[in-house]
Amino acid sequence: MSRGARHGHPHRVALVWSRFVERFESIGDDPGDSLEIRLQKRVLVAVSALVGGLALFWGAIYLGYDEPRAATIPWVYSAAVTTSLVGYSVTHRYRWFRFSQLFLILVLPFLLQLALGGFVNASAVIIWSLLAPLGALAMSGRRQAILWFVAYVGLVVAAQLIQPSLVIDNNLPRSVVATFFVMNIVATSGVAFFALHYFVGQKDQAFEMLDLEREKSDRLLLNVLPREIAELLKENGETIATRCPAITVLFADVVGFTPLSQGLSPEEVVNLLNDVFSFFDSLVDKHGLEKIRTIGDSYMVASGVPVPREDHAHALARMALEMTGYVSSVDTPATPPLVFRLGISSGPAVAGVIGKTKFQYDVWGDTVNTASRMESHGVPGRIQVSAATYELLKDDFVVEPRGLVEVKGKGPMETWFLVGAR
């Protein structure tokens, strides 16, 4: 046999065993279970099967020392666990299954201790009953666990009160009784540790999954909202609105996009806009600006929101110049290069988040309306700016006067073309 075959066989066995354990633990899973309920169910199934197996071993030892009555109790426990597991896999009645397992592990060790003759003769086997309140703490919550713990303490006290009236001796040698003391302590502690270890391990996995989902949600939220606004929204969830005394807004629009798109397939249209707007998004990140939205072939950017900045007009002017330089080099099959109209205006505005389920960070005010008019009344391939933006840029950029332009809804307006940096 080759070395690969020798090493592959244990791996296959481990894989088969892992799949079997996974399927066995999930016998009571329901599609609507939360992560916590699913974890509780699987831990309870695993611990019940483990303790049921140990009960068979304990019963065999008692029978080996001619204690059939003592052997019957753990065997009855094992049979009851098996029956309840089968019933649970069919009915999925988790609450009943949980109660039955906690009740069995609480009561039967008490009965076994009486059958063997008390605390010493039974090697304090009643310590197994402690698993009931511990299990309730993990599976039922703190309030229910208190009731189970009170019941456990009550059984221990009852065992002590009954102890003087017990005259039962057993056939276990003193050395075996002493060994059973160790076995009961170690086994009970081991089962409790195994359950806690399994529970914490599964919980850690669940938290890791939640962290991954939270990271995905945060990334999606940051794709929609500025980081500062997203943090505020997560903290209080209230309406967010701020007055911005000085910002600059840019609108960009593809010239002749409708006839251009009619000559392209839907996939080509989407890919074209995605390539251009993705590059614009990289410019937004590069210059520290805020993309507000895209509508069809229109692109809107703001500078100075949500965090104010002194150079809001300059930063957006630099991006606009890079935008025109890029789009002039873009070509599509059987079409001329893309040409954009760009419009910029500066001034006060109001920014905030609208919507309850689909959030959107937006900017409102006359500055936004003017920037939109600068674009719609602009010249293909040029960057038209308002008087307010001109005053902010004239010392550091080359800005050519266009003259008076009749602007819809505003009348004659003095406008300029942004040409480049000085």
Residue pairs with C-beta under 8 A, 6 or more apart in sequence:
21 46
24 45
24 49
25 42
25 45
25 46
26 42
27 45
27 85
27 88
27 89
28 41
28 45
28 88
28 89
28 92
28 94
28 97
29 38
29 41
29 42
30 92
33 41
35 206
35 209
35 210
36 206
37 94
39 199
39 202
39 203
39 206
40 98
40 138
40 139
41 94
42 202
43 138
43 139
43 195
43 198
43 199
43 202
44 97
44 98
44 101
44 135
44 139
45 85
45 88
46 195
46 198
47 101
47 131
47 135
47 191
47 194
47 195
47 198
48 81
48 84
48 85
48 101
49 81
49 85
50 191
50 194
51 77
51 81
51 105
51 128
51 131
51 191
52 77
52 78
52 81
52 82
52 85
53 78
54 187
54 191
55 74
55 75
55 77
55 78
55 81
56 74
56 75
56 78
58 74
59 70
59 71
59 72
59 73
59 74
59 75
59 78
60 71
62 68
62 70
62 71
62 74
62 172
63 71
65 170
65 171
65 172
65 173
65 176
66 171
67 116
67 170
67 171
67 172
69 115
70 112
70 115
70 116
70 170
73 108
73 111
73 112
73 115
74 108
74 112
76 108
77 104
77 105
77 108
80 100
80 104
81 101
81 104
84 97
84 100
84 101
85 97
87 93
87 97
88 94
88 96
88 97
98 139
98 140
101 135
102 132
102 135
102 136
102 139
102 140
102 148
103 132
105 128
105 129
105 131
105 132
105 135
106 129
106 132
106 148
106 151
106 152
106 155
107 129
107 155
109 125
109 126
109 127
109 128
109 129
110 126
110 129
110 155
110 158
110 159
112 122
112 125
113 119
113 122
113 124
113 125
113 126
113 159
114 122
114 159
114 162
114 166
114 168
115 122
115 168
116 122
116 123
116 125
116 168
116 170
116 172
117 166
117 168
117 169
117 170
118 159
118 162
118 163
118 166
118 168
119 126
119 159
119 160
119 163
120 177
121 168
121 169
121 170
121 172
121 177
122 180
123 177
123 178
123 180
123 181
123 183
123 184
124 181
124 184
124 185
125 180
125 184
126 155
126 156
126 159
127 184
127 185
127 188
128 184
128 187
128 188
129 152
129 155
129 156
130 152
130 188
130 192
131 188
131 191
131 192
132 148
132 151
132 152
133 145
133 148
133 149
133 151
133 152
134 145
134 192
134 195
135 148
135 195
136 144
136 145
136 147
136 148
136 149
137 145
138 195
138 196
138 199
140 148
172 180
218 230
221 230
221 233
221 234
221 359
222 230
224 359
224 360
224 361
225 233
225 353
225 359
225 361
226 290
226 305
226 306
226 361
228 306
228 307
229 240
229 306
229 353
229 361
232 240
233 240
233 353
233 359
239 352
239 353
240 352
240 353
241 350
241 351
241 352
241 353
242 305
242 306
242 350
242 351
242 352
243 348
243 350
244 304
244 305
244 308
244 348
244 349
244 350
244 351
244 363
245 308
245 348
246 304
246 308
246 312
246 346
246 347
246 348
247 302
247 303
247 304
247 305
247 308
247 312
247 346
247 347
247 348
247 349
247 351
247 363
247 367
248 302
248 303
248 304
248 312
248 313
248 315
248 316
248 317
248 344
248 345
248 346
248 367
248 389
248 392
249 292
249 300
249 301
249 302
249 303
249 316
249 344
249 345
249 346
249 349
249 363
249 367
249 368
249 371
250 300
250 301
250 302
250 303
250 316
250 319
250 320
250 342
250 343
250 344
250 371
251 298
251 299
251 300
251 342
251 343
251 371
251 372
251 374
251 375
251 376
252 280
252 298
252 299
252 300
252 301
252 320
252 323
252 340
252 341
252 342
252 343
252 375
253 297
253 298
253 299
253 340
253 341
253 375
253 376
254 260
254 297
254 338
254 339
254 340
255 339
255 340
255 341
255 380
255 381
256 339
257 296
257 297
260 332
260 335
260 338
261 269
263 334
263 335
264 272
264 332
264 333
264 335
268 332
268 333
272 330
272 332
272 338
273 297
275 330
276 326
276 327
276 330
276 338
277 294
277 299
279 326
280 291
280 299
280 301
280 323
281 291
283 289
283 319
283 322
283 323
284 290
284 291
284 301
284 319
286 319
287 303
287 315
287 316
287 318
287 319
288 309
288 315
289 301
289 302
289 303
289 315
289 316
289 319
290 301
290 302
290 303
290 305
290 306
290 361
291 299
291 300
291 301
292 300
292 301
292 302
292 361
292 362
292 363
293 300
293 360
293 362
294 300
301 316
301 319
302 316
302 349
302 351
302 363
303 309
303 312
303 313
303 315
303 316
304 312
305 349
305 351
305 363
306 351
306 361
309 315
312 346
313 344
313 346
313 389
313 392
313 393
314 392
314 393
314 396
314 397
316 344
317 344
317 383
317 385
317 389
317 393
317 397
317 418
317 421
318 421
320 342
320 344
320 383
320 418
321 383
321 418
321 420
321 421
323 340
323 342
324 340
324 342
324 381
324 382
324 383
327 337
327 338
327 339
327 340
328 337
328 338
328 339
328 381
329 337
330 337
330 338
331 337
331 338
332 338
339 380
339 381
340 380
340 381
341 375
341 376
341 378
341 379
341 380
341 381
341 382
341 384
342 375
342 378
342 382
342 383
342 384
343 371
343 372
343 373
343 374
343 375
343 376
343 377
343 378
343 383
343 384
343 385
344 371
344 374
344 383
344 384
344 385
344 386
344 389
344 418
345 367
345 368
345 370
345 371
345 374
345 385
345 386
345 388
345 389
346 367
346 386
346 388
346 389
346 392
347 365
347 366
347 367
347 370
347 388
348 365
348 367
349 363
349 364
349 365
349 366
349 367
349 368
350 363
350 364
350 365
351 361
351 362
351 363
351 364
352 361
352 362
353 359
353 360
353 361
353 362
354 360
354 362
367 388
369 409
370 386
370 388
370 410
371 386
373 407
373 408
373 409
373 410
373 413
374 384
374 385
374 386
374 415
375 384
376 408
377 384
377 405
377 406
377 407
377 408
377 415
378 384
379 402
379 417
382 417
383 417
383 418
384 402
384 415
384 416
384 417
384 418
385 393
385 399
385 415
385 416
385 417
385 418
386 413
386 415
387 413
387 414
387 415
387 416
389 416
390 399
390 416
393 399
393 418
395 422
396 421
396 422
397 418
397 419
397 420
397 421
397 422
398 418
398 419
398 420
398 421
398 422
399 416
399 417
399 418
399 419
400 416
400 417
400 419
401 414
401 415
401 416
401 417
402 415
402 416
402 417
403 414
403 415
404 412
404 413
404 414
404 415
405 412
405 413
405 414
405 415
406 412
406 413
407 413
